[in-house]
C-alpha cells in the first residue's frame, strides 16, 4: 500500500494592487503623524556655577517655540500652519489607498487618477521635508558656532522623509498596474415564447407510425376461385 502524498501548501502572494494600496496607506499615515511630532529641537545650556541650566524647545508643524536672548526663562511661542500641506498630502494618499484596496478603481481613467494622487502626495511631502530641513540648516547657521545652542532633528522630519520614499515606491508599483476587467455580466432571463396552438404534421394521429403493407390499388387482382370437378 503506497503512502499518501503529502499536500504542499499553496502560498498566495498579494497582488501588485494590494501592495501599492498598503504602501500608499502608510504614506498617508506617516505624513499626517509627522505633523504632530517634533521637526527639530533646540537645546540651550547655560553654565551657572556647578550646575548648568538646560532648556529644550520643540518645533513642530503646528507650534514653534524659540528661546529669547533677553531672558533665560522667557521662550517665545507661536502657532503656525506648516502642517496644512502635509495634511493635504496625507488625505490624497489615503483616498488613493482606499480606491486601490477596496477595488473601486477599475477603469483606466480611475487608475490614472490614483497615480496622480500618489504623485501629488509624494511631491507635497517631499517639498515639506525639504523646507523643514532647510529651515533647520538656516537656524543652525544663524546661531553661528555658539556653544549655547544645539540642534537635533526630530522624529517628525524622519517621518516625512520615510513618507516621501514610500510615496515614490507606491507610484513605481502603480506603473505596471493594469485596470481590472469588469465582473461577469449576469445573464438575462430569456423570455420563452408562448405557443397557443401548434400542429405537428409529421406525427401521426396515433402518436407513432403504424406500418401497413397494402398492395397498390391499381394492380390488385383477386385470386381465382378453384373449379369444381
C-alpha positions as CSV (number, residue, x, y, z in Angstrom):
1,X,0.0,0.0,0.0
2,X,1.5,3.3,-1.1
3,X,1.8,6.1,1.3
4,X,-0.3,9.2,0.6
5,X,1.5,12.1,-1.0
6,X,1.7,15.0,1.5
7,X,-0.1,18.1,0.3
8,X,2.0,21.1,-0.5
9,X,0.7,24.3,1.0
10,X,0.0,27.0,-1.6
11,X,1.3,30.4,-0.7
12,X,-0.7,33.2,-2.4
13,X,1.3,36.4,-2.7
14,X,-0.5,39.7,-2.5
15,X,-1.2,41.3,-5.9
16,X,0.5,44.5,-7.1
17,X,-2.7,46.4,-6.4
18,X,-2.8,45.4,-2.8
19,X,0.9,46.1,-2.2
20,X,0.6,49.6,-3.8
21,X,-2.5,50.3,-1.7
22,X,-0.8,49.3,1.5
23,X,2.3,51.4,0.7
24,X,0.1,54.4,-0.2
25,X,-1.8,53.9,3.1
26,X,1.4,54.0,5.1
27,X,2.4,57.1,3.2
28,X,-0.7,59.0,4.3
29,X,-0.5,57.8,7.9
30,X,3.2,58.8,8.2
31,X,2.6,62.2,6.6
32,X,-0.3,63.0,9.0
33,X,1.5,61.6,12.0
34,X,4.7,63.6,11.2
35,X,2.9,66.9,11.6
36,X,2.4,66.2,15.3
37,X,6.0,65.1,16.0
38,X,9.0,67.4,16.5
39,X,10.7,68.5,13.4
40,X,13.7,69.6,15.4
41,X,14.6,70.6,18.9
42,X,16.8,73.4,20.3
43,X,18.7,72.9,23.5
44,X,20.1,75.8,25.5
45,X,22.8,75.2,28.0
46,X,24.0,78.0,30.3
47,X,26.8,77.4,32.8
48,X,25.5,78.7,36.1
49,X,28.1,77.7,38.7
50,X,28.5,74.0,39.1
51,X,25.0,73.1,37.7
52,X,24.4,74.2,34.1
53,X,20.9,75.4,33.2
54,X,19.5,73.4,30.3
55,X,16.2,74.0,28.4
56,X,14.8,72.3,25.4
57,X,12.5,73.9,22.8
58,X,10.5,71.8,20.4
59,X,9.4,72.9,16.9
60,X,6.5,71.1,15.3
61,X,4.4,71.7,12.3
62,X,1.8,73.5,14.4
63,X,3.7,75.1,17.3
64,X,7.1,76.8,17.2
65,X,9.0,77.5,20.4
66,X,12.0,79.7,20.2
67,X,14.2,80.9,23.1
68,X,14.7,84.6,23.7
69,X,18.1,86.1,24.2
70,X,17.0,88.6,26.9
71,X,15.6,86.1,29.4
72,X,16.5,82.5,30.0
73,X,13.0,81.5,31.1
74,X,11.2,83.6,28.5
75,X,10.6,81.5,25.4
76,X,8.5,82.9,22.6
77,X,5.9,80.5,21.2
78,X,3.5,81.0,18.4
79,X,1.1,78.8,16.4
80,X,1.8,78.1,12.7
81,X,0.1,76.2,10.0
82,X,3.1,74.5,8.4
83,X,1.3,71.1,8.6
84,X,-1.5,72.0,6.2
85,X,0.3,70.8,3.1
86,X,1.3,67.6,4.9
87,X,-2.4,67.0,5.8
88,X,-3.5,67.6,2.2
89,X,-0.9,65.1,1.0
90,X,-2.0,62.6,3.6
91,X,-5.6,62.9,2.6
92,X,-4.7,62.4,-1.1
93,X,-2.7,59.3,-0.2
94,X,-5.4,57.8,2.0
95,X,-8.0,58.4,-0.7
96,X,-5.9,56.8,-3.3
97,X,-5.2,53.8,-1.0
98,X,-9.0,53.5,-0.4
99,X,-9.6,53.3,-4.2
100,X,-6.9,50.6,-4.6
101,X,-7.7,48.4,-1.6
102,X,-11.5,48.5,-1.9
103,X,-11.1,47.9,-5.7
104,X,-13.1,50.9,-6.6
105,X,-10.5,52.0,-9.3
106,X,-11.2,49.5,-12.1
107,X,-11.4,51.7,-15.2
108,X,-8.2,53.0,-16.9
109,X,-9.2,56.6,-16.1
110,X,-9.6,55.8,-12.4
111,X,-6.2,54.1,-12.2
112,X,-4.7,57.2,-13.8
113,X,-6.3,59.3,-11.1
114,X,-4.8,57.2,-8.4
115,X,-1.4,57.7,-9.9
116,X,-1.9,61.4,-10.0
117,X,-2.9,61.3,-6.3
118,X,0.3,59.4,-5.5
119,X,2.4,61.9,-7.4
120,X,0.8,64.9,-5.8
121,X,1.1,63.4,-2.3
122,X,4.7,62.5,-2.8
123,X,5.5,65.9,-4.2
124,X,3.9,67.7,-1.3
125,X,5.6,65.6,1.4
126,X,9.0,65.8,-0.3
127,X,8.7,69.6,-0.6
128,X,7.7,69.9,3.0
129,X,10.5,67.7,4.2
130,X,12.9,69.8,2.1
131,X,11.6,73.1,3.6
132,X,11.9,71.6,7.1
133,X,15.5,70.6,6.5
134,X,16.4,73.9,5.0
135,X,14.8,75.7,7.9
136,X,16.8,73.7,10.4
137,X,20.0,74.4,8.5
138,X,19.2,78.2,8.4
139,X,18.5,78.2,12.1
140,X,21.9,76.5,12.8
141,X,23.7,78.9,10.5
142,X,22.1,81.9,12.2
143,X,23.3,80.8,15.6
144,X,26.9,80.5,14.4
145,X,29.3,78.4,16.4
146,X,27.6,79.2,19.6
147,X,28.2,76.5,22.3
148,X,24.9,77.6,24.0
149,X,22.6,76.2,21.3
150,X,22.5,72.7,20.0
151,X,20.0,71.5,17.3
152,X,18.7,67.9,16.9
153,X,16.5,66.7,14.1
154,X,13.2,65.3,15.4
155,X,11.1,62.3,14.6
156,X,8.7,64.4,12.5
157,X,11.4,65.2,10.0
158,X,12.4,61.5,9.6
159,X,8.7,60.6,9.3
160,X,8.3,63.0,6.4
161,X,11.4,61.5,4.7
162,X,10.0,58.0,5.1
163,X,6.6,59.1,3.8
164,X,8.2,60.6,0.7
165,X,10.1,57.5,0.0
166,X,7.0,55.3,0.4
167,X,5.0,57.6,-1.8
168,X,7.6,57.3,-4.6
169,X,7.6,53.5,-4.1
170,X,3.8,53.4,-4.5
171,X,4.0,55.3,-7.7
172,X,6.5,52.9,-9.1
173,X,4.3,49.9,-8.1
174,X,1.4,51.5,-9.9
175,X,3.3,51.9,-13.2
176,X,2.6,48.3,-14.0
177,X,-0.9,48.2,-12.6
178,X,-3.4,47.2,-15.2
179,X,-7.1,48.1,-14.9
180,X,-9.2,45.2,-13.7
181,X,-11.6,43.6,-16.1
182,X,-15.2,44.2,-15.3
183,X,-17.0,41.5,-13.5
184,X,-19.2,38.9,-15.3
185,X,-22.4,40.3,-16.6
186,X,-25.4,38.4,-15.2
187,X,-27.2,36.6,-17.9
188,X,-30.6,38.0,-18.6
189,X,-33.6,35.6,-18.5
190,X,-34.6,34.5,-21.9
191,X,-38.3,35.1,-22.5
192,X,-40.0,32.0,-23.5
193,X,-42.3,32.3,-26.4
194,X,-45.8,31.1,-25.5
195,X,-47.3,28.8,-28.2
196,X,-51.0,28.9,-28.2
197,X,-51.6,26.1,-30.7
198,X,-49.1,24.0,-32.7
199,X,-49.9,21.4,-35.4
200,X,-47.4,18.7,-35.8
201,X,-47.9,17.4,-39.4
202,X,-45.1,14.9,-39.1
203,X,-46.6,12.9,-36.2
204,X,-49.5,10.5,-37.0
205,X,-52.7,10.9,-35.0
206,X,-52.0,7.7,-33.1
207,X,-48.7,9.1,-31.8
208,X,-46.4,6.7,-33.6
209,X,-46.0,5.4,-37.1
210,X,-48.1,2.3,-37.9
211,X,-46.7,0.2,-40.8
212,X,-49.4,-1.1,-43.1
213,X,-48.4,-3.4,-46.0
214,X,-51.2,-2.9,-48.5
215,X,-50.8,-3.7,-52.2
216,X,-51.4,-0.8,-54.5
217,X,-55.0,-0.5,-55.7
218,X,-54.2,-0.1,-59.4
219,X,-52.5,-3.5,-59.7
220,X,-54.6,-5.6,-57.3
221,X,-56.2,-8.7,-58.7
222,X,-58.4,-11.1,-56.6
223,X,-57.3,-14.7,-56.5
224,X,-59.1,-17.2,-58.9
225,X,-61.7,-19.5,-57.4
226,X,-61.0,-23.2,-57.7
227,X,-63.1,-25.0,-60.3
228,X,-65.3,-28.0,-59.2
229,X,-64.6,-31.3,-60.9
